[in-house]
Structures are given as C-alpha cells and as structure tokens.
Amino acid sequence: MPVRAEHDRAVLADLLCRDPALHAYQLGDLDDFCWPYTSWFRRGDQVALLYHGGDPPVLIAHPVGGDVAGMSALLADLAPLLPARVYVHLSPGLHPALRDRFTLEQPAPHRRMVLTDPAGLRRVAPAGQPLAATDLPELEKLYEAAYPGSHFDARMLDTGHYLGVREGGDLVAVAGVHVWSPTYRVAALGNVTTHPAARGRGLAAAAVSALCRRLAATVDTVALNVRADNTTARRLYARLGFTDAAEFDEGWLHARR
C-alpha cells in the first residue's frame, strides 16, 4: 500500500486519538487554527505530518500503535517528496528509513511529558496574565535574552494561552502553547522561559501552573517536549504532575547530494 496524501480530518483524528499523549502535537494541528499549514501522509494506519507554518518545515513521525515497521515503510515512500532541509521529530528506529536520501544532523534525545496528576499543579502557586499581540515586542525581547532560537510562532498569541509574569512592569517569565485545540481536547506547552536575571525563584513554574489550570476548561491532554538532558526542566514538570510518555529525537534532515 503506497503512501498517499490524506485530507480527511475524521480519518486522521480516529488514528491519532488512539494515543493522544504521543500524538498531541499532531492532534492539535488538526484544528482549524493550524490545519491550513499542514500536509498529511498516510500508509495504512500510519500517519506523518509535514507542518509548513514556519521556516524550516517540521516533519513529525510517531508510529501509530507502536508499528515502527509500518511507519518506516511510510517514511521510505515519503522521502522523495520531502524538502531538502526539514526539522524532524522522529520516534526511535525510524531514521534508517530515511538514510538513503537524508543525513540526520544534530539529533537531540527528547522526552514527551504529559500531565497525569493535575493535583500536582497545587504544589505551585499560579502566576501570570494573558499576553496579546500588543505584547509581542516585549515578548520577543525576552526570548532574545532568555531563549534564543526558540520555536516561537507569534500567531499563538491569538489563542489567549500565553501567560506572562511581570515584575516592576517588565516581562520576566512566560509560558505558552505550541498547539491548542478545544475540538480535539489537546494542548502542547512551549516556549517556557524566565529572564536570566530572574531565574531560581520559580516564576516559570508559576506561569506553567497558571496556564495548565486555564487549559483545563477546554482540553483533556496537556503535553510538552523537553530535551532529555534538561534535568532542571524535567524536575520542574514532574513536580507539577507531568510524567514521561515517550522518547524521540529532534534534529535536522539534510538531503544527500
């Protein structure tokens, strides 16, 4: 069965909802807010997403039902159609399917964490107020100082799920979302950071606590990605009630010449 483009959101949702934690980012991208920026590919029950809402495009491939062989077959068929340079989220065992055409550079082990104990949020007092488009210049300044190279999409401010903590009128900490879908009841946290001068006082944890409480009204699954070697962040999220749900690599695919 060859790979084919899939345009039926109901079909995609049915497959991805089998494991909302593993596929949280993809489910979020089914929402109207992100759908126009997506291309979906299916081979049997396996689904891969190419998100082209930013530069570079991002390929997300996690095997449905743990079928690594099935997803590998999809990726082997899809490889000739991929851009020459793409950022990837790949579950373990999938890179060999792409080796003939691509090299994987700077692979970094990551963990998918999911909020499994909402009671943990009560361990940290919430803080933060919603940010809007008018806050964009100050937010970009914070990311430049605290999180250069972050995958920040200014459109996500329109969701109302970016919270900022201020001290003396200055924005010093923030927690936001990469995806949020009340339709598919999922959200993925992202771009959480604190200004270097304000670290060590729990401000990011307070913003995450407030954001998760805010999201609880519209979603059932709250997920996030974190580098496996970022033990400080992983401890923070564990304290708030997040647990590891999956392992995968992030990195750059470059077409072989």
KOLDRENTOR-115997 format. One record per residue (C-alpha): z, x, y. Coordinates in steps of 0.02 Angstrom, whole numbers, plus 50000, padded with zeros to 5 digits. Last residue first. Example, Ala and Ser with C-alpha at 12.3 -4.5 7.8 and 13.67 -1.06 7.14 Angstrom:
% residues 2
503575068449947/503905061549775/
% end
This chain:
% residues 257
498675119950763/500225111450694/500795096250790/502505097950869/503945086750813/505525089050915/507285085750856/508625073250806/509315073850631/510195060250532/511865055450458/512515037750437/513975025750465/515365036550538/516815026450609/517205019450781/518905011850823/519295018850996/520185034050924/518655037450817/517585037350974/518665050451060/518765061050902/516865060750888/516685065551071/517815080751053/517035085750886/515305087350960/514605097050811/513885081550727/512995076650885/513345058550932/512355042550912/513095025650954/513365008450879/514084991650930/513684977650807/514214959450834/513484957151008/513584945051156/515414942251201/515974958751127/514884968451250/516184967551389/517564973651274/516434987951219/516084992451402/517924992651451/518395004051307/516905015251342/517435016751525/519225020851477/518635033751351/517545041751485/519035042551604/520225050151477/521015063051592/520255079051524/518735079051635/518725075151821/517965091051893/516635091651757/516055074051803/516265062551654/514945056651531/514315042551421/512415041851423/512355030051275/513055015051184/511965005451063/512044986551063/511724973250933/511754954250921/509904951950879/509604939851023/511024946851130/510084963351125/510714978951212/509904995951195/510255013251264/511885007151340/513065013751472/514695022851503/515065031851666/516305043751745/516585051751917/515715040252042/516485044252210/517415031552317/519045041252309/518945039852121/517635029052041/517345023851861/515635017051818/515055003851695/513265001451639/513034985151545/512274974051679/510634974251583/509674979051740/510494996151738/509504999151579/507925001051682/508565017851745/508245025451574/509395040251544/509035051751398/510205065251461/509455082251500/510835087051620/512475078151581/513855082051705/513085088251868/511335081051853/512055065651769/513225062651916/511795064652042/510755052251942/512185039851952/512365042252140/510515039052168/510525024052048/512005014552123/510875002152214/510084998152047/511744991151987/513354997751912/514664986751831/516474991951862/517555003951763/519215005151674/519934999551509/521655005251449/521445015051288/522325010951124/521754992951143/519994998151095/520655002250922/520834983750888/518934983450883/519024992450714/517264994450644/516355000650799/514905010450728/514525029050727/512835036550687/513085055150663/511925068950718/511265085350649/510165094550775/508385099750736/507755112150865/505945111650810/505155101350671/503405107650636/502035094850612/500465091250511/500835096650333/502705095850365/502775077150399/503325070450229/504485085550212/505495079150363/506105063450274/507505070050162/508945066250279/508625052350407/507475056350551/507705052850736/506195060750818/505525066950985/503625067450989/502285080151030/500515079350961/500615060350962/500685051550793/499195043550707/498855057250579/500715056850528/500775038150489/500195039450308/501425053450270/502765043950367/502535028150262/502585038050100/504195046550157/504935029450196/504595023650019/505285039549942/506845038550050/507215020749993/509015019350056/508855000550078/507745002750229/507435021150259/507805027450436/506335032550545/506415032650734/504975040850828/505255043751014/503905045651147/504145060051268/504205054151403/504865036551413/504545018751357/503495024751211/504585019951064/503745023250897/504685013550764/504595015550576/504845001650448/504935002050257/504914985850157/503104987850103/502315000250224/502684995450403/502305002650574/502984996550741/502435001250916/503674998651057/503714998451248/503314979851265/504774975851148/506124983851257/506774969451365/506054956251248/507244962251111/506504970750959/507104987351032/508904982350999/508504980150815/507764997650813/509305005250893/510474996050775/509525000950617/510905010350525/512274998650587/511254982850567/510904986450382/509914972150302/509554966550480/508124979050486/507054970150357/507294952450423/507124958450602/505444966650564/504744950950482/505374940050624/504664952050752/502914950250683/501814963750760/501734976350617/500464990350621/499944995750448/500415009050321/499435008950159/500005000050000/
% end
